Amino acid sequence: MPSPHFSPASIRVRLTIWYGGGLALIMILFAGALYVVMSRALQDQVDRSLEEAAIAASRSLEEHRFGPFLLLDDLTQAFPELALIDKFFQIFGPQGQITLQSANIKTRNIPLSQTALQSSLQGRAVFETVRFHDEISIRLLSYPIRHGDALVNILRVGTSLRPEEEMLARLVFVLLIGSPLAVVVSMLGGWFLAGRALRPVDTITLAAQRIAGGDLTQRIETSSKDEIGRLANTFNNMIGRLETSIRQIRQFSADASHELRTPLTITKGETELALRKPRSPEVYREVLESNLEEIDRMSRIVEELMFLSRADLGEVQVASEPVQLDALVQEIHMQAMVLGKARQVKTTLGQVEPLQVLGDEWRLRELILNVVDNAVKYSSPGGTVEISLTQDHGMARIRVRDHGIGMTPEEQRLIFDRFYRTDAARAHAQKGTGLGLSICKWIVETHHGTIEVTSTFGQGSCFTISLPLLAPAPVA
């Protein structure tokens, strides 16, 4: 099985290949451009040299005489550059016949081309490059010498292109050796850098494999602040949320099983006890009434669980319309007075300001009534529950204060978790489900508000519901 580091599909291999291929293409384009520019520069240099020599020779000819009777010795004495080894000179008549040529070319016959002759007749100088068989190329400049309007001579200056061709050949050799070497070195460097950059990816992969095996405590340790570091931090956050969710699901399953098992056990025990021997109708009636109470409790648990499940999936529709909070609080206060009479708890209405919010009146009623019902339920006989509605920094504050059993700081932190009930609450009221405050929290958050609790154990609690006020309509 091939190593994952050398797999054709690995990111490291693909990055290295793309990097090497891109650099190779750049090197080819650079080498081609360099060769063209260098070749052009060398040719321009040769052409300038030939043109300067031709102008100097033409000036020397004009100072002596025109016509076919030209002496090379006179020319070389007047202008020594005519005797340079790297150039040769030829002088042609107006019909293209050679009349004089320098000593370094007497062993070779280089005739005047028709192109050079026609250009000279038209008074134009022309450059040409010629090659004889397998010899080195020669660069030629045919320069017309005129007297008035008449063509007197055609001066040709030429030079070998051997130095330039050798220089270009050395350049090609260097490029052919250096370019592949540079590409190979860069690919090795790219392979090394890609390996270092992608090393956290391997760590993430190994962590994901361990997590897939059930170990959700795995985290990726990285101090990098680049894209890979952000990926690792995002992965850690995701695994943290996943671990929390799974822990909550397990806790939820255990709590739900416990809450449902208790009424089932009571129902089963009472039914079995009633069936052990014949009983009177009154006893059977008591057993059935007790069973009915437990069934009602289980029904409430199932209904509230279904509601929370639908809420988690976003399937609960919440209306968005103006709600007059002061009227709603006053109605709930009336209901709380009825609830309090049965438990000998007095409910009082404090400051109530006329405030309006945007939301679902039915859900808000359920929210406030649930909090008030809890306050009445966990108050001691003869206690008092106070309800108030005030405005504070653009928020409507609904406060429900009781003087009942209270909570410890740890219990306050967990009070909104599903199925959570304090030990004091279980002892004080047996029929709770532990889901009411979870539903309250969902309703508040759906209305973009908050719910908080402050409590002192044995002295009571104060729940504060904060909802954003409805902005007044602009005046036309």
Secondary structure, 3 states (H helix, E strand, C coil): CCCHHHCCCCHHHHHHHHHHHHHHHHHHHHHHHHHHHHHHHHHHHHHHHHHHHHHHHHHHHHHHCCCCCCCHHHHHHHCHHHHCCCEEEEEECCCCCEEEECHHHCCCCCCCCHHHHHHHHCCCCEEEEECCCCCCCEEEEEEEEEECCEEEEEEEEEEECHHHHHHHHHHHHHHHHHHHHHHHHHHHHHHHHHHHHHHHHHHHHHHHHHHHCCCCCCCCCCCCCCHHHHHHHHHHHHHHHHHHHHHHHHHHHHHHHHHHHHHHHHHHHHHHHHHCCCCCHHHHHHHHHHHHHHHHHHHHHHHHHHHHHHHHCCCCCCCCEEEEHHHHHHHHHHHHHHHHHHHCCEEEEEEECCCEEEECHHHHHHHHHHHHHHHHHCCCCCCEEEEEEEEECCEEEEEEEECCCCCCHHHHHHCCCCCCCCHHHHHHCCCCCCCHHHHHHHHHHHCCCEEEEEEECCCEEEEEEEEEECCCCCCC
